[in-house]
Amino acid sequence: MSDKEIMLIDCGEVLGISNVAEIYTKVLSSLADGQLVQFDVSNIERVDTAAIQMIYAFSKEVAKQGHVLLWQNASEAFVRSATLLGLATAMNMTDNAIEVA
């Protein structure tokens, strides 16, 4: 990993269209500031397609800059939704998950 500062984005229990713009603004700002971004998706019980697509778009932008998106304790609901959309592997969820006790 890098010695760059990590911006932790807590996605809460529900990640949907109503909060996608706010999260996207945060992650783009963090990326512009040279920070690494880690999503805490451990408490997600419900996530909609728009939210996962936003995170996928961000993961592509992160990859363009030579970094990886980090995950903290992905909930079963989040992993299931990302997998059903075919995006879990594309977002490197299995390779970059950080388990936090």
Buried (B, 14 or more C-beta within 10 A) or exposed (E): EEEEEBBBBEBBEBBEEEBBEEBBEEBEEBBEEEBBBBBBBBBBEEBBEBBBEBBBEBBEEBBEEEBBBBBBBBBEBBBEBBEEBEBBEEBBBEEBBEEEE
